[in-house]
Amino acid sequence: MRPPTGLVTHMSKVEEIETAIEQLDVREQVRLLRDLPARLKISPEDVAALRNAESAFAFWENSEDAVYDDL
Protein backbone atom coordinates (compact mmCIF):
# COMPACT_ATOMS: atom_id res chain seq x y z
CA MET A 1 0.00 0.00 0.00
CA ARG A 2 1.41 3.36 -0.99
CA PRO A 3 1.30 6.33 1.36
CA PRO A 4 -1.09 9.14 0.43
CA THR A 5 0.31 11.72 -1.97
CA GLY A 6 2.31 14.37 -0.21
CA LEU A 7 2.93 12.22 2.86
CA VAL A 8 6.54 11.26 3.36
CA THR A 9 7.27 8.17 5.39
CA HIS A 10 10.64 7.52 6.94
CA MET A 11 12.08 4.23 8.00
CA SER A 12 13.98 4.22 11.23
CA LYS A 13 17.68 3.50 11.10
CA VAL A 14 16.99 0.05 12.56
CA GLU A 15 14.46 -0.68 9.81
CA GLU A 16 16.97 0.47 7.20
CA ILE A 17 19.59 -1.85 8.67
CA GLU A 18 17.13 -4.76 8.81
CA THR A 19 16.23 -4.21 5.16
CA ALA A 20 19.89 -4.04 4.15
CA ILE A 21 20.66 -7.27 6.04
CA GLU A 22 17.76 -9.06 4.36
CA GLN A 23 19.23 -8.11 0.98
CA LEU A 24 22.63 -9.67 1.76
CA ASP A 25 23.40 -13.14 0.47
CA VAL A 26 23.85 -15.87 3.07
CA ARG A 27 27.65 -15.71 2.98
CA GLU A 28 27.57 -11.97 3.71
CA GLN A 29 25.02 -12.49 6.52
CA VAL A 30 27.28 -15.10 8.13
CA ARG A 31 30.23 -12.72 7.91
CA LEU A 32 28.16 -9.95 9.47
CA LEU A 33 27.04 -12.25 12.27
CA ARG A 34 30.68 -13.13 12.97
CA ASP A 35 31.83 -9.49 12.92
CA LEU A 36 28.82 -7.86 14.60
CA PRO A 37 29.90 -8.20 18.25
CA ALA A 38 33.13 -6.30 17.56
CA ARG A 39 31.24 -3.62 15.63
CA LEU A 40 28.88 -3.26 18.58
CA LYS A 41 31.88 -3.09 20.91
CA ILE A 42 30.92 -6.29 22.72
CA SER A 43 34.03 -7.84 24.21
CA PRO A 44 35.05 -11.39 23.24
CA GLU A 45 34.66 -12.33 26.90
CA ASP A 46 31.05 -11.13 26.93
CA VAL A 47 30.31 -13.00 23.70
CA ALA A 48 31.78 -16.16 25.24
CA ALA A 49 29.70 -15.66 28.39
CA LEU A 50 26.53 -15.26 26.32
CA ARG A 51 27.29 -18.42 24.36
CA ASN A 52 27.91 -20.34 27.58
CA ALA A 53 24.65 -19.05 29.05
CA GLU A 54 22.60 -20.36 26.12
CA SER A 55 22.84 -23.91 27.42
CA ALA A 56 21.16 -22.83 30.66
CA PHE A 57 17.95 -22.29 28.71
CA ALA A 58 18.00 -25.63 26.87
CA PHE A 59 15.38 -27.09 29.23
CA TRP A 60 12.83 -24.71 27.71
CA GLU A 61 13.21 -26.43 24.34
CA ASN A 62 10.42 -28.97 24.65
CA SER A 63 7.03 -29.62 23.13
CA GLU A 64 5.13 -28.83 26.35
CA ASP A 65 6.41 -25.24 26.32
CA ALA A 66 6.20 -24.75 22.54
CA VAL A 67 3.06 -22.67 22.96
CA TYR A 68 5.24 -19.95 24.52
CA ASP A 69 7.86 -19.87 21.74
CA ASP A 70 6.21 -17.05 19.79
CA LEU A 71 5.37 -14.70 22.66
C-alpha positions in Angstrom: 0.0 0.0 0.0 1.4 3.4 -1.0 1.3 6.3 1.4 -1.1 9.1 0.4 0.3 11.7 -2.0 2.3 14.4 -0.2 2.9 12.2 2.9 6.5 11.3 3.4 7.3 8.2 5.4 10.6 7.5 6.9 12.1 4.2 8.0 14.0 4.2 11.2 17.7 3.5 11.1 17.0 0.1 12.6 14.5 -0.7 9.8 17.0 0.5 7.2 19.6 -1.8 8.7 17.1 -4.8 8.8 16.2 -4.2 5.2 19.9 -4.0 4.2 20.7 -7.3 6.0 17.8 -9.1 4.4 19.2 -8.1 1.0 22.6 -9.7 1.8 23.4 -13.1 0.5 23.9 -15.9 3.1 27.7 -15.7 3.0 27.6 -12.0 3.7 25.0 -12.5 6.5 27.3 -15.1 8.1 30.2 -12.7 7.9 28.2 -9.9 9.5 27.0 -12.2 12.3 30.7 -13.1 13.0 31.8 -9.5 12.9 28.8 -7.9 14.6 29.9 -8.2 18.2 33.1 -6.3 17.6 31.2 -3.6 15.6 28.9 -3.3 18.6 31.9 -3.1 20.9 30.9 -6.3 22.7 34.0 -7.8 24.2 35.1 -11.4 23.2 34.7 -12.3 26.9 31.0 -11.1 26.9 30.3 -13.0 23.7 31.8 -16.2 25.2 29.7 -15.7 28.4 26.5 -15.3 26.3 27.3 -18.4 24.4 27.9 -20.3 27.6 24.6 -19.0 29.1 22.6 -20.4 26.1 22.8 -23.9 27.4 21.2 -22.8 30.7 18.0 -22.3 28.7 18.0 -25.6 26.9 15.4 -27.1 29.2 12.8 -24.7 27.7 13.2 -26.4 24.3 10.4 -29.0 24.6 7.0 -29.6 23.1 5.1 -28.8 26.3 6.4 -25.2 26.3 6.2 -24.8 22.5 3.1 -22.7 23.0 5.2 -19.9 24.5 7.9 -19.9 21.7 6.2 -17.1 19.8 5.4 -14.7 22.7 
